[in-house]
Amino acid sequence: MSDETFTEPAETSENWVDVRMIDPETGEWDIDIVVVDGRVDYVDLRIQRDCLSSFVECLVDDVGNDRAGQMLAEIAERKGIDIPERSETDRT
């Protein structure tokens, strides 16, 4: 296992969204990395259902509000989910 510390890349891109999971001991998330022939084949990130909303919030925090709204609308449409409008009192 590597003991290298992650550092921000010298060049960043608007095409990437960063998520840092910092405390596996709390049991909020778990990760499995499958290595085949010395190379990473895939990575599974499992997140506790109770933490999923804040995880998605973390993802959309990296993009602007317009893009976040667009993404959520696209996902809802693909999944056939009808999202009800919220009144101003519901938003507080």
C-alpha positions in Angstrom: 0.0 0.0 0.0 1.3 3.4 -0.9 1.9 6.0 1.8 1.9 8.9 -0.7 -0.2 11.9 0.1 -2.6 13.3 -2.5 -1.7 16.7 -3.8 -3.6 19.0 -6.1 -2.5 18.5 -9.7 -0.6 21.4 -11.3 -3.2 21.7 -14.0 -6.8 21.6 -13.1 -9.7 21.1 -15.5 -13.4 22.1 -15.4 -14.1 18.6 -16.6 -13.2 17.0 -13.2 -15.1 17.1 -10.0 -13.2 16.4 -6.8 -14.5 14.4 -3.8 -12.4 13.7 -0.8 -13.6 11.1 1.7 -11.6 11.6 4.8 -12.8 9.3 7.6 -13.4 5.6 6.8 -13.5 4.8 10.6 -16.9 6.5 10.9 -18.4 3.8 8.6 -19.9 6.3 6.2 -18.1 4.9 3.2 -16.1 1.9 2.1 -13.9 1.4 -1.0 -12.8 -1.7 -2.9 -10.1 -1.6 -5.5 -9.9 -4.6 -7.8 -6.5 -5.2 -9.3 -6.1 -7.5 -12.3 -2.6 -8.3 -13.8 -1.1 -5.5 -11.7 -3.5 -2.8 -12.9 -6.6 -1.3 -11.3 -9.6 -3.0 -13.1 -12.3 -1.0 -11.2 -13.0 0.8 -8.0 -16.2 0.5 -6.0 -17.1 3.3 -3.6 -20.0 2.4 -1.3 -21.7 5.1 0.7 -24.1 4.7 3.6 -27.6 5.6 2.5 -27.9 8.2 5.2 -24.9 10.0 3.8 -25.8 9.8 0.1 -27.6 13.1 0.0 -24.6 15.0 1.5 -22.3 13.0 -0.9 -24.3 14.2 -4.0 -24.3 17.7 -2.5 -20.5 17.5 -2.3 -20.4 16.5 -6.0 -22.6 19.3 -7.2 -20.8 21.9 -5.0 -17.9 21.6 -7.5 -20.1 22.9 -10.4 -22.1 26.0 -10.6 -25.8 26.1 -9.5 -26.9 26.2 -13.2 -25.0 23.1 -14.1 -26.0 21.3 -10.9 -29.7 22.1 -11.6 -29.2 20.9 -15.2 -27.6 17.7 -14.1 -30.2 16.9 -11.5 -33.0 17.6 -14.1 -31.3 15.3 -16.6 -30.9 12.5 -14.1 -34.6 12.9 -13.0 -35.7 12.7 -16.6 -33.6 9.6 -17.4 -34.9 7.9 -14.3 -38.5 9.0 -14.9 -38.7 10.9 -11.6 -41.2 13.7 -11.3 -39.6 16.3 -9.0 -42.3 18.5 -7.4 -41.8 22.3 -7.2 -41.0 23.5 -3.7 -42.5 26.6 -2.2 -40.4 29.3 -0.6 -41.3 28.1 2.9 -40.1 24.6 2.0 -36.6 25.9 1.0 -35.7 27.2 4.5 
